[in-house]
Amino acid sequence: MKPKPIIISISRRTDIPAYYSDWLIARIKKGYTVYLNPVSGKPVFISLKPEHVKALVFWTRNPIPLFRHLDFIDSRFKHYMHLTINGLPKILEQNNPSADTIIEAAQKLSKRYGDHYVQWRFDPIILSTVTPEDFIFRKFEYIAAQLKSYVKSCIISFVDLYKKTEANFEKVEKRDRIRFFTPSEGQEIEITRTLASIAQNYGIRLYACAEDHLAKLDNVEIAQCINVDLINKITGVPLKSYPLQKSREGCHCINAPDIGYYDSCPHGCIYCYSNKCPEVAQKNARKYRELGFPLDGLEMPGRDEKQLKLF
């Protein structure tokens, strides 16, 4: 009996399409990748052979470096993409391309694959003295207007204040004399209500990621970012009995190993949950982009197809 093909997330740990697309292609040609389990400290091997993969789910802020590899990827895998476009000030995300640049990239992807392909992410939503509510609404409407007829959905969430995020916020507050605000649940609901109304005007459905309390509003649904229906659509073969795998409280995603390394994304977003701080990520990225990730040299243990499983 052949093993159940896996869905691979690429990646919540770092922006592989933006910074490591050449590495990804090299690993696909190698047939597997490996990363360190952050809990056990043991290496985790993931097969990248087409016969072992149901679909790829990309996560990125800049898909452009991946474009030159799309023919190669298309010949082997079905896939779709989460694409963050939020237009936040440089003070909050230092090295992101302009919103207009990525809007154009989203339009190209939609023309190539269809309006179901790009899952536009307008997240995280951050309230601060440089991003008040009117800033959020103006940016959202501008982006939504450009993506009309190119995307069907937009996924939102409010920033999660992990300890590392709070530490980075405090540094920026002191350095740049700005303030961050934590919205009440009622304020989140009212902001979401306005965003949902704007989205509806442009034919876009709003989804709340790990924010179930927002899904009570009109034109807002609970997000499943690793999505059963979408994977069924792109593969043409219905999924059966894939378990849920929460990446955080309130997550509704199905199981999908997430490849890549933490502390390796040089976008410089101060709110990032995957980096301890932007400076550490920058330093690591320079090394990893030149030499590869630390465990790339490990050989995958021998497994026949009967032994291969979700791991």
Secondary structure, 3 states (H helix, E strand, C coil): CCCCCEEEEECCCCCHHHHCHHHHHHHHHHCEEEEECCCCCCEEEEECCHHHEEEEEEEECCCHHHHHHHHHHHCCCCEEEEEECCCCCCCCECCCCCHHHHHHHHHHHHHHHCCCCEEEEEEEECEECCCCHHHHHHHHHHHHHHHCCCCCEEEEEECCCCHHHHHHHHHHHHHHCCCEECCCHHHHHHHHHHHHHHHHHCCCEEEECCCHHHHHCCCEEECCCCCHHHHHHHHCCCCCCCCECCCCCCCCCECCCECCCCCCCCCCECCCCCCCCHHHHHHHHHHHHHHCCCCCCCCCCCCCCCCCCCC
